[in-house]
């Protein structure tokens, strides 16, 4: 859970005219504009977190402004934060969705430590037992995650809204136990996964096909998005692990009048080979991957990374109502949601409603300009009330 009121307030100030930004940074070249804002929030897991976001944005010209689905032609961003728990993050990201006609480029480099990451065990039956958390073991369902990764992708338009993509993800990760008793320590002792506490190099490539019919990539009101992505890692070529990952997803957006949108998504992911614990977190996507099953990027009725398993099935259903909006400047959107999902053992993925974890709730998203998304959701599910902070729409 996170309480993001101060973060949201800072972003609202920072995304106004250049003179109101903190600090007032010049653009790196003609046509580029600066954007920066502080981050300040508190959560029961990481405690107080402070940080800063700084970006350079290349906007579209007058003829394309507000008429293209891409939020901007290009962006370069630096994002960092530090928490009292010891968690920290520093990332550099380059995104060029429309700088070169017919091509899209993404490169991200990030180092992070999540000192109190959720870990409830592996499998769809992993339970959250409050009685297991005591004064002697206050972080029983926590683990120490350290990640350093570089991720790149190139997309090429084939015809109309149809694109193909190719990319790579090279990551060094370590999923470690804490100093007190924990579920992860129990799984380590039981030999559940030999990669626990080990430094692991995970190097994978991916290819895919994307059919993008959305009217707006950041906050769609109509259209559809279909994705088919296949990736693989081979320890004989590079890294320490070998596996395959195939992800299929379909999302649709149907407007009802000017202010109401019904949106839905279904996603399935299957892994083969020998994926270790740190590799099963990632849920692949052409824009940005999500992590685990649970959280703002996948299932809003579950805690972050609540369910872990190599195969995943996920559905989302939203009712989105624009409460107030100034075109291309600001929009306040209320939404209600119902999310369902589950994980499977390796190779066991199937279309089913059995043992699906259901969560439902509501939230508020504030969109600033074409690309700025901040907000929160509040839902209830198997673990009771869950609060999530959003920096992008779930789908």
Protein Blocks (a to p, Z undefined) as FASTA:
>chain_A
ZZfklmmmmmmmmmmcfklpccddddfbehiacdddddddddfklopadddddddddddd
fklgopafbfbfbdcdddddddfkopacdddddddfklbghiacdddddddddfbbcceb
ecjkbccdfklpcfklmmlmgccdddddddddddddfbhjbccddddddddddddddfbd
cfklmmmmnomamkgopacddddddddddddfbfbfklccbdcddddddddddfklnojb
dcddddddddddddehjkbccdddddddddehjddfklmmpccdfkbccehjedjklmmm
bcehkbgcfbdcdddddddddfbdcehkbccdddddddddddddehiaccdfehiacddd
ddddddehjllccdddddddfkopaddddfbdfZZ
